[in-house]
Amino acid sequence: MKRFLIGLAIGIVILASILGGAIGDRLFGYKPLDRWFPREQRLEQESGRAGEVKILYEESVVIGVVEKVSPSVVTVGIKKTRQVFSPFEIDIFDPFGIFRQPREEKVEQDIGTGFIINSEGMIVTNKHVVADTRAEYKVITKDDKEYKTIKIYRDPVNDLAILKINASNLLPVELGDSSDLRVGQFVIAIGTALGEFRHTVTTGVISGLGRGITAGDPFSGYVERLDDVIQTDAAINPGNSGGPLLNSSGQVIGVNVAVSQAGENIGFAIPINVIKESLANFEKTGRFVRPFLGIRYKMIGRDLALLNDVPEGAYIIEVIEGSAAEKAGIKEGDIIIKINGQAVREKDGGLAKLIAQKKVGDKTKLIIWRDGQELEFEATLEEFSE
């Protein structure tokens, strides 16, 4: 009984201490337990530097990612000869001066970015970065070593290319997963901004997902339609094309591809899962083999469809001669509204996403809107390789 009373007394003392500490903390800011159990939030409030802790955390994340990934990011340069004709070089006293041949000028400059995907010299970049098939391209690594590109593989569907250089023991990036990205997620971009400032680092967030854009590049004049891309406010400038968009773990979640000329802080990246599918295809065959319908088109979204009293879908601008589309009877001006029962909607990734899910040789049932009527066609997808 005596032991019981002693234990009860000790318990009451402990309980009173805890309650007293809680009351003192609430009323007077007295924190007796913080001496042994510091509370980070309390310390932040006490010092008046709560924001500083957050800033230091973000800085450490960015610094860590940059140190980890920068050795795997490369600059892509071009070397070519172009013809230059200047009116100021015409001799006004020479009547035949205007018929003289333009002079040749050698051009050598940085034009884009890429990242290493294996230790044996395979590098991913955008197709539009290396669009000039007559030019020579080189790769410059973080330690300023230059390598001549010995082979270029261009994806006929995605804005993707693989460069091969003669190198070994390179440090590849880690590819992430773009299927679970969320708007507001923190991201980091690394690239050769403006084709001049190598390994420029910018940060931001994912501003939108599933965007459809028409992408261009001032270095190549290349323009194409891209669907289902990531929008970010991380600064992406001309020259950043082909560089990695990274998450806070240093994984590549996208390939920077374009910047909006109409607004500020609006950049775009191709989701890395799209690239991973292309790479898996490439590893099996040694080339890019893609199902090909054989059309050029423009997506008609909901608003444009309502405005023009037509259905949503892919509006056919051109049918490639001899293609599966021509063989099936598809014509310019048609609108593809369904493929194998699936609606073709811009918000869902458009026609490109649906075709990319098919294989060469697959038979596709197409519902076409033509002259106010829905018609059914069947096309067998053919191979489109580089």
Protein Blocks (a to p, Z undefined) as FASTA:
>chain_A
ZZmmmmmmmmmmmmmmmmmmmmmmmmnopafklmmmccfklmmmmnopmmmmmmmmmmmm
mmmmmmmmmmmpccdddddddddddfklpcfklmklmmpccddddddddfbdcddfbfno
pacddfklmmplkbccddddfkopacddfbdcddfkbccdddddddehiacdddddfklg
cehiacdddddehhlaghiacddddfbghiacddddfklopacddehiacdfbdcdehjg
opacddfkopafbdcfbdcfkbghiacdddfklmmmmmmmmmmnopacdddehpacdddd
fklmmmnopaeddddfbdcehiaklmnopaehiacfbgghiacdfknnpjmlmmmmpceh
iacdddddeehiacddddddddddZZ
